[in-house]
Amino acid sequence: MRIVQTGLLINNTAKATVGFTILAPMSHDKVYLLDMAGNEVHRWVLVGTVGCLAQLLDNGNLLSCEESTQDCPIPHGRGGFIREYDWDGNLVWEHIDHTQHHDARRLPNGNTLYLGWELITDEDADRVQGGQPGTEAAEGGIWCDFMKEVTPDGQCVWEWHLIDEEIEKLPLPPMMDRVEYAHTNACFPMENGDVLVSYQRLSTIAIIDRETRRQKWHHTDWNWGRQHDPQILDNGNILLFGNGLMAPKFPGSLIVEFNPTTKENDWVYKANRYLEFYSPHISGCQRLWSGNTLICEGVYGRLFEVTPEGEIVWEYICPHESNRPEYGDLNWVYRTQRYSADSLQIKNRV
């Protein structure tokens, strides 16, 4: 689909959820805050460029993951610089780990949780099942994921390594290369300290036990098509963006509210027209306080809000383009979030 119009397309003031929406175009050096009319009401100018995401913290500061080109050859979801800016755009904190990718979260204790890549040994690489033989990384192995929690002064106080799990039980599909294993793309902190993660290449979500540092639960569903952005809702269900890539049933993306007890979908949003809603990678979603759902269709830079019945009540297309040689011009948005005017993140700042 060719993007022919950008900016605000729909604002149903009677049904849309009023608030401020973060816009962080990938490979772009600015992050924007939008009102419901699509107006820019605030912006941050970054030291680098957005690797994947930027989000507001409870103190109103901006936490961003910015791109590094060092120490890791995988271009997808690359971060490396986790930076915090105050409301006025001053850099107030930074943590550098050039292998960091996709996601980072500020925890209630003030520490920061993030994902990273590590090159595993040949012995461990032999444990990875599936994939196309002989397609390992140029460095002579397979890249695998880890998580680390660091204090404000950069000390690592907790870590988890995917290679320590029983990876033999979750093989790669036969058509995939073996450059990397799971491609973990989200780390959602749960209230009890456990972490919900998303293995994109395995179309699987899992919960990592905080105490044992081991996977305590997982669920695989290829109908999701290699999902992004899983999160725990107040009712205990899991909301996620099903990209639809390699999905056997539905040709397109879908938003799923998954019940982990029944292992059924309690709610699904998908387009009625063939491939009208489809982002084969990146992308995310948020259940809003009104009960509506905010969706980021990442590869088109399309942010839109739907009611429980599936009606689109707000829609905006990112007008900011960047260029990456491997992809060309793009207006991609990895993830978005909306904040109410009285939230801790906004709180009379706009």
C-alpha positions as CSV (number, residue, x, y, z in Angstrom):
1,M,0.0,0.0,0.0
2,R,1.4,3.4,-1.0
3,I,1.1,6.0,1.7
4,V,-0.6,9.0,0.1
5,Q,-1.7,11.0,3.2
6,T,-0.1,11.6,6.5
7,G,-1.1,13.3,9.7
8,L,-4.5,13.0,11.3
9,L,-7.1,11.1,9.3
10,I,-9.9,10.4,11.9
11,N,-10.8,11.9,15.3
12,N,-14.2,10.8,16.5
13,T,-14.4,13.1,19.5
14,A,-17.4,11.3,20.9
15,K,-15.8,7.9,21.0
16,A,-12.0,8.4,21.0
17,T,-10.0,8.2,24.3
18,V,-8.7,11.7,25.0
19,G,-5.0,11.9,25.8
20,F,-1.6,12.5,24.4
21,T,0.2,10.0,22.1
22,I,3.9,9.4,21.9
23,L,5.3,9.3,18.3
24,A,8.9,7.9,18.0
25,P,9.7,7.3,14.3
26,M,12.5,4.7,13.9
27,S,15.9,6.0,12.8
28,H,14.7,9.5,13.5
29,D,16.4,12.0,15.9
30,K,13.3,13.4,17.4
31,V,10.4,12.1,19.5
32,Y,7.0,13.9,19.5
33,L,4.0,14.1,21.7
34,L,0.7,14.5,19.9
35,D,-2.7,15.8,21.0
36,M,-6.0,14.3,19.7
37,A,-6.0,16.7,16.8
38,G,-2.6,15.4,15.7
39,N,-0.8,18.6,16.7
40,E,2.7,18.3,18.1
41,V,2.5,19.7,21.6
42,H,6.0,18.7,22.7
43,R,9.2,17.3,21.2
44,W,12.5,15.9,22.4
45,V,15.7,16.1,20.3
46,L,17.8,13.0,20.8
47,V,21.5,12.6,21.0
48,G,21.2,9.7,18.5
49,T,18.4,8.2,16.5
50,V,15.5,6.0,17.7
51,G,16.4,2.3,17.6
52,C,13.0,1.0,18.5
53,L,11.1,2.9,21.1
54,A,10.7,5.8,23.4
55,Q,8.3,6.0,26.3
56,L,7.4,8.4,29.1
57,L,8.3,7.6,32.7
58,D,6.2,8.4,35.7
59,N,8.4,11.5,36.4
60,G,7.6,12.9,32.9
61,N,11.1,12.1,31.6
62,L,11.6,10.3,28.3
63,L,13.3,6.9,28.1
64,S,14.6,6.0,24.7
65,C,16.6,3.3,23.0
66,E,19.0,4.7,20.5
67,E,20.9,3.0,17.7
68,S,24.5,1.8,18.0
69,T,26.4,0.0,15.2
70,Q,29.0,-1.6,17.4
71,D,29.5,-5.2,18.6
72,C,26.5,-6.8,17.1
73,P,25.9,-7.3,13.3
74,I,22.1,-7.9,13.5
75,P,20.4,-4.7,12.2
76,H,16.8,-5.6,13.3
77,G,15.7,-3.8,16.5
78,R,19.2,-2.5,17.3
79,G,19.6,-0.2,20.3
80,G,22.8,0.1,22.4
81,F,22.2,3.5,24.1
82,I,19.5,3.6,26.7
83,R,19.0,7.3,27.5
84,E,16.7,9.4,29.8
85,Y,15.9,13.0,29.0
86,D,14.0,15.4,31.2
87,W,10.9,17.3,30.0
88,D,13.2,20.1,28.7
89,G,15.3,17.7,26.6
90,N,18.3,17.6,28.9
91,L,20.1,14.2,29.0
92,V,20.0,13.1,32.6
93,W,21.0,9.4,32.5
94,E,22.6,7.0,30.1
95,H,23.5,3.3,30.0
96,I,25.6,1.9,27.2
97,D,25.4,-1.7,26.1
98,H,26.0,-2.0,22.4
99,T,24.3,-5.4,22.3
100,Q,21.0,-4.0,23.7
101,H,18.0,-4.4,21.4
102,H,14.3,-3.9,21.0
103,D,13.1,-3.2,24.6
104,A,13.9,-1.5,27.9
105,R,11.7,-0.8,30.9
106,R,12.1,1.3,34.0
107,L,11.2,-0.8,37.0
108,P,9.4,0.5,40.2
109,N,12.7,0.3,42.1
110,G,14.4,2.7,39.8
111,N,16.4,0.1,38.0
112,T,16.2,-0.5,34.2
113,L,15.5,-3.9,32.6
114,Y,16.6,-4.5,29.0
115,L,17.1,-7.1,26.3
116,G,20.5,-7.9,24.7
117,W,22.1,-10.3,22.3
118,E,25.1,-12.6,23.0
119,L,27.0,-15.0,20.6
120,I,26.7,-18.5,22.1
121,T,29.3,-21.2,21.9
122,D,29.5,-23.9,19.2
123,E,28.4,-26.5,21.7
124,D,25.3,-24.5,22.7
125,A,24.6,-23.7,19.0
126,D,24.3,-27.4,18.4
127,R,21.4,-27.4,20.9
128,V,19.4,-25.1,18.7
129,Q,17.1,-27.3,16.7
130,G,15.7,-26.5,13.2
131,G,16.5,-23.8,10.8
132,Q,18.5,-24.1,7.6
133,P,21.8,-26.0,8.2
134,G,24.9,-24.0,7.5
135,T,23.3,-20.6,7.9
136,E,24.8,-19.6,11.2
137,A,26.2,-16.1,11.9
138,A,29.3,-15.0,10.0
139,E,31.0,-14.8,13.4
140,G,30.7,-18.6,13.6
141,G,27.8,-19.2,15.9
142,I,24.2,-18.2,16.8
143,W,23.1,-15.0,18.5
144,C,20.8,-15.6,21.5
145,D,19.0,-13.3,23.9
146,F,19.6,-12.2,27.5
147,M,18.0,-9.8,29.9
148,K,19.7,-7.6,32.5
149,E,18.6,-5.4,35.2
150,V,20.9,-2.5,36.0
151,T,21.0,0.1,38.8
152,P,21.1,3.8,38.0
153,D,24.9,3.6,38.3
154,G,25.0,0.8,35.8
155,Q,25.6,-2.2,38.1
156,C,24.0,-5.4,36.9
157,V,21.9,-6.9,39.8
158,W,19.9,-9.6,37.9
159,E,20.2,-11.4,34.6
160,W,18.7,-14.1,32.6
161,H,20.1,-16.0,29.6
162,L,17.8,-17.8,27.1
163,I,20.6,-20.4,26.4
164,D,20.1,-21.7,30.0
165,E,16.6,-22.8,29.1
166,E,15.6,-26.1,27.4
167,I,15.9,-24.6,24.0
168,E,15.8,-28.0,22.4
169,K,12.0,-28.1,23.0
170,L,11.4,-24.9,20.9
171,P,12.9,-25.5,17.4
172,L,13.2,-22.9,14.7
173,P,11.0,-23.4,11.6
174,P,12.8,-25.3,8.9
175,M,12.9,-22.4,6.4
176,M,14.6,-19.9,8.8
177,D,18.3,-19.1,8.9
178,R,20.3,-19.9,12.1
179,V,21.9,-16.5,12.5
180,E,19.9,-15.9,15.6
181,Y,17.6,-18.0,17.7
182,A,14.5,-16.6,19.3
183,H,14.6,-12.9,18.5
184,T,13.1,-11.8,21.8
185,N,11.4,-8.5,21.1
186,A,9.6,-7.5,24.4
187,C,10.2,-7.7,28.2
188,F,7.1,-6.8,30.1
189,P,7.6,-6.6,33.9
190,M,4.8,-8.2,35.9
191,E,3.6,-7.0,39.3
192,N,5.2,-10.0,41.1
193,G,8.6,-9.4,39.6
194,D,8.3,-12.0,36.8
195,V,8.8,-11.0,33.2
196,L,6.6,-11.7,30.2
197,V,8.8,-12.1,27.1
198,S,8.1,-12.6,23.4
199,Y,10.1,-15.0,21.2
200,Q,9.3,-13.6,17.8
201,R,11.0,-16.3,15.6
202,L,9.2,-19.0,17.6
203,S,5.7,-17.3,17.7
204,T,5.8,-17.9,21.4
205,I,5.3,-15.9,24.6
206,A,6.8,-17.0,27.9
207,I,7.0,-15.9,31.6
208,I,10.4,-15.8,33.3
209,D,10.4,-16.5,37.0
210,R,12.2,-13.7,38.9
211,E,13.5,-16.0,41.6
212,T,14.6,-19.0,39.7
213,R,15.6,-17.1,36.5
214,R,14.0,-19.8,34.5
215,Q,11.0,-20.0,32.2
216,K,7.9,-21.1,34.2
217,W,5.2,-20.9,31.4
218,H,5.1,-20.6,27.7
219,H,2.5,-20.8,24.9
220,T,3.1,-21.1,21.1
221,D,0.6,-20.1,18.5
222,W,1.6,-19.7,14.9
223,N,-1.7,-18.1,14.1
224,W,-0.3,-15.0,15.8
225,G,2.4,-14.9,13.1
226,R,5.4,-14.0,15.2
227,Q,3.9,-11.5,17.7
228,H,5.1,-8.3,19.3
229,D,4.3,-6.3,22.4
230,P,2.6,-8.8,24.8
231,Q,1.4,-7.2,28.0
232,I,-0.7,-8.3,31.0
233,L,-4.1,-6.7,31.3
234,D,-5.9,-5.9,34.6
235,N,-8.1,-9.0,34.1
236,G,-5.1,-11.3,33.8
237,N,-5.4,-11.8,30.0
238,I,-2.5,-11.1,27.6
239,L,-2.9,-8.5,24.9
240,L,-0.5,-8.7,21.9
241,F,0.0,-7.7,18.3
242,G,-0.1,-10.7,16.0
243,N,1.9,-9.8,13.0
244,G,0.6,-12.5,10.8
245,L,4.0,-13.4,9.3
246,M,4.0,-17.1,8.4
247,A,0.6,-17.5,10.0
248,P,-1.3,-20.5,8.4
249,K,-4.8,-19.2,8.6
250,F,-5.3,-15.5,8.4
251,P,-3.6,-13.3,5.7
252,G,-3.0,-10.2,7.8
253,S,-2.2,-8.8,11.3
254,L,-4.5,-9.1,14.3
255,I,-4.8,-7.9,17.8
256,V,-5.4,-10.7,20.3
257,E,-6.6,-10.7,23.9
258,F,-5.5,-14.1,25.0
259,N,-6.8,-15.9,28.1
260,P,-3.8,-17.9,29.5
261,T,-6.2,-20.0,31.6
262,T,-8.5,-21.2,28.9
263,K,-5.9,-20.8,26.1
264,E,-8.5,-19.1,24.0
265,N,-8.8,-15.6,22.5
266,D,-11.4,-13.5,24.4
267,W,-11.2,-10.7,21.9
268,V,-9.7,-10.3,18.4
269,Y,-9.4,-7.3,16.1
270,K,-8.6,-7.8,12.4
271,A,-9.5,-6.0,9.2
272,N,-12.5,-7.1,7.1
273,R,-10.6,-6.5,3.8
274,Y,-7.8,-8.8,2.7
275,L,-4.4,-7.5,3.9
276,E,-5.9,-4.1,4.8
277,F,-4.3,-4.3,8.2
278,Y,-0.9,-6.0,7.9
279,S,2.5,-5.2,9.5
280,P,4.8,-8.3,9.1
281,H,7.2,-7.0,11.8
282,I,7.6,-4.4,14.5
283,S,4.3,-2.9,15.8
284,G,2.3,-2.9,19.1
285,C,-0.9,-2.2,21.0
286,Q,-2.2,-0.7,24.2
287,R,-5.6,-1.3,26.0
288,L,-6.8,2.2,26.9
289,W,-8.6,3.2,30.1
290,S,-11.8,3.6,28.1
291,G,-11.8,0.0,27.0
292,N,-10.7,1.0,23.5
293,T,-7.4,-0.3,22.0
294,L,-4.6,1.8,20.5
295,I,-2.8,0.0,17.7
296,C,0.6,0.8,16.0
297,E,0.7,-0.7,12.5
298,G,4.4,-0.2,12.4
299,V,5.6,-0.6,8.8
300,Y,3.1,2.1,7.7
301,G,3.6,4.4,10.6
302,R,-0.1,4.1,11.2
303,L,-1.5,4.7,14.7
304,F,-5.2,4.1,15.2
305,E,-7.7,3.5,18.0
306,V,-10.6,1.0,17.8
307,T,-13.6,0.3,20.0
308,P,-14.3,-3.2,21.4
309,E,-16.7,-3.6,18.4
310,G,-13.8,-2.8,16.0
311,E,-14.8,0.7,14.9
312,I,-11.9,3.0,14.1
313,V,-12.3,6.2,16.1
314,W,-8.9,7.8,15.8
315,E,-6.2,7.4,13.1
316,Y,-2.9,9.1,12.4
317,I,-0.1,8.4,9.8
318,C,3.5,9.3,10.8
319,P,4.7,12.1,8.4
320,H,8.4,11.8,9.4
321,E,10.6,9.8,7.1
322,S,14.1,8.4,7.6
323,N,16.4,6.5,5.2
324,R,18.2,3.2,5.9
325,P,20.2,1.8,3.0
326,E,18.9,-1.8,3.6
327,Y,15.2,-0.6,3.6
328,G,15.1,2.7,1.7
329,D,12.8,5.5,2.9
330,L,10.6,4.6,5.9
331,N,8.2,6.1,8.4
332,W,8.2,3.1,10.7
333,V,7.0,3.3,14.3
334,Y,8.0,0.4,16.5
335,R,5.5,1.0,19.3
336,T,3.3,3.8,20.7
337,Q,1.5,4.7,23.9
338,R,-1.2,7.2,25.0
339,Y,-1.3,9.0,28.3
340,S,-4.2,10.8,29.9
341,A,-3.9,14.5,30.8
342,D,-3.9,13.7,34.5
343,S,-1.4,10.8,34.3
344,L,1.9,10.9,36.2
345,Q,3.6,11.1,32.8
346,I,1.8,14.2,31.7
347,K,0.4,15.9,34.9
348,N,-0.1,19.5,33.7
349,R,3.1,19.5,31.7
350,V,1.2,20.2,28.5
